[in-house]
């Protein structure tokens, strides 16, 4: 079995934090979003190759990341795109990857910005038992939230309807961008695209596919975070930290108050500052500030501020509220 980790997004909703780094490299505790996925794929003997699908803009970042990692399976497969407007869509890019890498095997496809609480091995066990296209589904508990995802309707465990980002969802069970396809199902991708179907989201292909062959849903409880906004990223950090906080040994704290779910990285200086639900990247300096639900990028200097819900880009200086 092969695996594809989708890592081609530009994460514009998280700029400036993700303007010059892939969002998959954002830290979750002592790891990163994508490394949590790599670790599970590395440990599963059924998967012999892992293709990391990214764009030209971030190719060098991924090359360096993989070169420094402990993982042996992942290899880079680069889309011929360098900007958001150039993208082929996820389905289009997946079809190109299958052709480019000569994939002729069952295939696991998982988004590299997915933080999930189930074991990928359990998902693959379920897929093998069904021997049919399979998706992972999660109850987001809100019809408003469900509007942003692919809505899944089931009879038992079989998918009988799939609606991508419906305006009026009739349930809250959504697909989470974790799919497994038998080899024979993948052969239908060119047909799907040649018919002029939507190349953007895998859900459109699943909607088309489930009308042609039995498709199943692996449902799970626990946690799932689609890390595409600052809010979802901070929620994922909070889920992982579970009320605790991480402060690097090289950080300097003087009269600093560290609240819940805070991650302070290396060589950060905090003076007369209170943090709560915040991520502070390396080499930042924060003085006389109150920072809540915010992300402060590296090399930043902040003084005399009260911040809530802020994203501060790298190497920014803001003093007394003026840049």
Secondary structure by P-SEA (a helix, b strand, c coil): cbbbbbccccccccccccccccccccccccccaaaaaaaaaaacccccbbbbbbcccaaaaaaaaaaacccccbbbbbcccccccccccaaaaaaaaaaaaccccbbbbbbccccccccaaaaaaaaaaaccbbbbbbcccccccccccbbbbbccccccccccccccccccccccccccccaaaaaaaaaaaaaccccccaaaaaaaaaaccbbbbbcccccccccccaaaaaaaaaaaaccbbbbcccccccccccccbbbbccbbbbccbbbcccccccbbbbcccccccbbbccbbbbccccccccccccccccccccc
